[in-house]
Amino acid sequence: MPALIAPTNTKEQYYSVVNFLDALYIKSKDTHDLMLIKIKKMWAQKVYRKNQHEYQYLNFKLKKELADMLEALTFNDKMENKPYIEQLIKAEYQRKFQGQKT
């Protein structure tokens, strides 16, 4: 049984991955393609999570009447809900705390 050699730097890691994908392609093109799709999805998810670090998730329910009002406001101003709510909060915060130290 051949000894396994672990890559020691990024260049060797790169070549290990390329060799793995080449061998996988030779063995089964379908499995190779599926593996690439999964890798691309995982990478996209990693990038997405990395870019979300400045956001805090808030989950709350609005009454139907208020949700309809929000929808009408955002439609009228041609904005999505999130930026519209952010704009409203910033404006209200400035109105209430203008001139005060926070």
N, C-alpha and C positions, 0 to 999 in steps of 0.2 A: 504494500500500500504506500503510495507516495506521501511524503511529508507535506503538510500544509504550511505555506509561508504567508505570514500576515504582512500586509503592506505597512511600511513604517513612515511614509510621508504622503503628502497630497498627490504628488505625481504618481506614486505607486498605487494609491487608492484609485485614481482616475483610470490607470491602465487595467486594474483589476476589474473595475466595473465594465469597461469596454470589452475586455476579454470574456466576462460573464455573458454580456449581451450578445456577443458574436457567437459564443458556444450555444446559447439559447436559440438564436436564429437558425443555426445549422440543424439543431435538434427538432425545433418546431416553430415555424414562422408565426402561427396563431398565438402560441404562448408568448413569444417574443413581443408581438404587437400588444397583447393584453398587458404584459408587464410594463411596457412603455406608457400605455394609457394610465395605468395605476400610478406610476412614478410621476407623471405630469400632474395628475389630480392631487397627489400628496404634496407636491411642491407648491402648487397653486394654493392649497389650504394653508401651508406653512407661511407663505408670503402674506396671505390674507390675515392670519392671526397676528403676525408680526406688526402689521399696519394698524391693527385695532387696539393697540395698547393704551392709547390716549382716551378711549371711549369707555364710559361706564354704562352697562346695560341697565335700563329701567323698564320694568314691566308693570303696567297698570291698566285698569279698565276705565273706559269713559262711558258715560251714558250715551245711548243712541243719539239723543238730541245734540249732545256736544260733539260727538263724532261727525254728525252731519254738518254741523257748523264749521268744524275744522276742515272737512272736505270742501265745503263751499269757499272758505277763505283761501285754501291752498290752490283750488282750481282758478279762482279769480285772479290770484297773484302769480299763477303759473309756477308754483313751487311744490316740492315734495314736503311731506309732513315733518321730517326730521329738521331740515334747515329752517322751516317756518317756525317750529316750536322753539328752536335755538334763538332765532331772531326775536321772538316775543319775550323770552326769558331775559335776554340781554337788555332789551329796551326797558322792561319793567324793573330790572335790577338797577340800571342807570337812573331811572326816574326816582326810585325809592332811596337809593344810597348815594346820589350825586353829591359830591363834596365831603362825604364821610370817609374816614379811613376804614378799610376792611381788614 
